[in-house]
Amino acid sequence: MNSTCKDAYSIFCEHNKDTNNEKITFVLNVLNIYKNKTVISDAELSFLSHYIHFSIGKDNMTPYQMNILTCALSKLTIVDRPSSHDLLNFIFYSITRNFT
């Protein structure tokens, strides 16, 4: 039984080795760091937008992955400033531009 599970897991990993799940997990980990902050500065939001754009911005994501990222972003406390609007638009563009 144990070797059967290992074989099945090995096949699963081989089949899914090129997926972007690991990168999505990394982005979610970074977003979790910021979700408990009372206010996110423009510099931090700029960092997040660039991090998301350069780590997963070119990947094709499933609707489920986009939903997870959008939910995580919605939990952030972002002050209403013109620069925040632009950065959030850039983040959402990075997430949704390669919709599969």
C-alpha positions in Angstrom: 0.0 0.0 0.0 2.8 2.4 0.9 4.6 1.9 -2.3 1.4 2.4 -4.3 0.8 5.8 -2.6 4.4 6.8 -3.4 4.0 5.7 -7.0 0.7 7.6 -7.3 2.2 10.7 -5.8 5.2 10.4 -8.1 2.9 10.3 -11.1 1.0 13.3 -9.8 4.1 15.3 -9.3 5.4 14.4 -12.7 2.2 15.4 -14.3 1.9 18.7 -12.4 5.6 19.7 -12.3 5.1 22.7 -14.6 2.1 24.2 -12.9 2.2 27.5 -11.1 0.6 26.3 -7.8 3.9 26.8 -6.0 4.2 30.4 -7.2 0.6 31.1 -6.2 1.4 29.7 -2.7 4.4 32.0 -2.4 2.3 35.1 -3.4 -0.4 34.1 -0.8 2.3 33.7 1.9 3.5 37.3 1.1 -0.1 38.6 1.2 -0.7 36.9 4.5 2.1 38.9 6.0 0.4 42.2 5.0 -3.2 41.2 5.9 -2.8 42.0 9.6 -1.2 45.4 9.1 -3.5 48.3 9.9 -2.3 50.4 7.0 -0.3 49.5 3.9 2.0 52.2 2.7 2.4 53.2 -1.0 5.9 51.6 -1.0 4.6 48.3 0.4 1.7 48.3 -2.1 4.2 49.1 -4.9 6.4 46.2 -3.7 3.3 43.8 -3.7 2.3 44.9 -7.2 5.8 44.3 -8.6 6.2 41.0 -6.7 2.9 39.7 -8.1 3.5 41.0 -11.6 7.0 39.5 -11.9 6.3 36.2 -10.1 2.9 35.2 -11.6 2.0 37.9 -14.0 2.9 35.9 -17.1 1.3 32.6 -15.9 -2.0 31.3 -17.1 -4.2 30.9 -14.0 -7.4 29.1 -13.5 -10.5 30.9 -12.3 -10.0 29.2 -8.9 -6.4 30.6 -8.5 -7.6 34.1 -9.5 -10.3 33.9 -7.0 -8.0 32.8 -4.2 -5.6 35.7 -5.0 -8.5 38.2 -5.3 -9.9 37.1 -1.9 -6.5 37.5 -0.3 -6.1 41.0 -1.8 -9.5 42.0 -0.5 -8.5 41.3 3.1 -5.7 44.0 2.9 -6.3 47.4 4.5 -5.4 49.8 1.8 -5.8 53.6 2.3 -7.8 55.3 -0.4 -5.2 57.3 -2.4 -4.9 57.9 -6.2 -1.6 55.9 -6.3 -3.3 53.0 -4.5 -6.0 52.9 -7.3 -3.3 52.6 -9.9 -1.3 50.0 -8.1 -4.4 47.9 -7.4 -5.4 48.1 -11.0 -1.9 46.9 -12.0 -2.2 44.0 -9.5 -5.6 42.9 -10.9 -4.3 43.3 -14.4 -1.3 41.1 -13.6 -3.6 38.4 -12.1 -6.2 38.4 -14.9 -4.3 39.2 -18.1 -3.7 35.6 -19.0 -7.1 34.2 -18.1 -7.4 30.6 -19.3 
